[in-house]
């Protein structure tokens, strides 16, 4: 089982950036996949007179226990020239590596103390951590990293122009050209696609459902407005996907969308009468041949009860009367599509018990699942 841990690294001796980069490399190789790397911050030494530090934070996905991670960290520090002695107080060091959080674990042992007992007081920890996990909740103080960071008054911290490379970065999302995030109504596909695009430098394509004039009418009178609704969605999705996939963005590593055009057929099969569907299918098949298929198709599964809660929470008036039976049919349509399209690279992720918007650990679990996919 994979666990999310946040780690702080620092150096104030010699080539500080090189020491940090070497630490990132070894943490990736010996502890787990590096999911995120913060910017480097330069700060005065804290608690003693010494040279300025370079500091950064990492998010790492690991199968190790907290004790195993800490033991490995001590080995990595020693291999990178960290010399520990019996002198009291803080000292200059080639590398300093600390576990800040390991999931929401609270541990007080000789080897490991979690969460780190002083991290919430240190700007050189909380500022870079805020860059990669602002919504992470401190398991003891019950405040987010962003909130804790605001409480720390410290003027000596400056973001460095130097950066660190993530050795696992190219294994994550840039190996894909096009990722489609799919799911039922209220599954969270837009939220996830947006977060992935922001965190991993992706070009984002969002469905323009809010501009469809037939959608509110459809929920009031299904029979009358089903066909114009599905036809308008198909035309708009085809045009948007065709345009956006053909426009190369040199500054983005990949494309991620919150829908795949095949959803048009899934919904149409549920909403249209038999003769309407036959006509719709002919038009769809013509368009579908021309559309590039995603390298990875992620399906977010949520149970119907959770979907209804999400729909109610986001508060779109025209969605509030959606019956559970309709959601069940849509879900079955997606699963049938996945079952019959063996050529697609599909990853099904059950998010029924996850809140990846509010909980960074849940988000990292999803990212870890996507990382496992081969291409």
BELMOPE-V378624 format. One record per backbone hydrogen bond with DSSP energy under -0.5 kcal/mol. CO is the residue of the C=O (numbers start at 0). NH is the residue of the N-H. If there is no record, write none. Layout:
co,nh
CO,NH
CO,NH
This chain:
co,nh
2,4
2,61
3,102
4,59
5,99
5,100
6,57
7,97
8,55
9,95
10,53
13,15
14,18
15,19
16,20
17,21
18,22
19,23
20,24
21,25
22,26
23,27
24,28
25,29
26,30
26,31
30,62
32,34
32,60
35,58
39,159
40,54
41,157
42,52
44,46
47,49
49,44
52,42
53,10
54,40
55,8
56,37
57,6
57,59
58,34
58,35
59,4
59,61
60,32
61,2
64,68
65,69
66,70
67,71
68,72
69,73
70,74
71,75
72,76
73,77
74,78
75,79
76,81
77,80
81,83
92,11
95,9
97,7
97,99
99,114
99,115
100,5
101,104
104,106
106,113
111,108
113,106
115,118
117,120
117,121
118,121
120,122
121,124
121,125
122,126
124,128
125,129
126,130
127,131
128,131
128,132
129,133
132,135
133,145
135,144
137,141
142,137
143,147
144,148
145,149
146,150
147,150
147,151
148,151
150,152
151,153
157,41
161,39
164,166
165,168
167,170
167,171
168,171
168,172
168,173
172,175
176,254
177,294
177,295
178,180
178,256
179,181
179,297
181,299
183,186
187,191
188,192
189,193
190,194
191,195
192,196
193,197
194,198
195,199
196,200
196,201
200,252
200,253
201,203
202,255
203,205
204,257
206,208
207,210
208,211
210,212
211,214
212,216
213,217
214,218
215,219
216,219
216,220
220,224
221,225
224,228
225,229
226,230
227,231
228,232
229,233
230,234
231,235
232,236
233,237
234,238
235,239
236,240
237,241
238,242
239,243
240,244
241,245
242,246
245,247
247,249
248,251
253,202
254,178
255,204
256,180
259,262
260,263
261,264
261,265
262,266
263,267
264,268
265,269
266,269
266,270
267,271
272,276
273,277
274,278
275,279
276,280
277,281
278,282
279,283
280,284
281,285
282,286
283,287
284,288
286,289
286,290
287,290
295,179
295,297
296,298
296,346
297,181
297,299
298,300
298,348
299,183
300,350
302,306
303,307
304,308
305,309
306,310
307,311
308,312
309,313
310,314
310,315
314,316
315,318
315,319
316,319
318,321
322,325
322,326
323,327
324,328
325,329
326,330
327,331
328,332
329,333
330,334
331,335
332,336
333,337
334,338
335,339
336,340
339,341
340,343
343,345
344,296
346,298
346,348
348,300
348,350
350,353
354,358
357,359
358,362
359,363
360,364
361,365
362,366
363,367
364,368
365,369
366,370
367,371
369,372
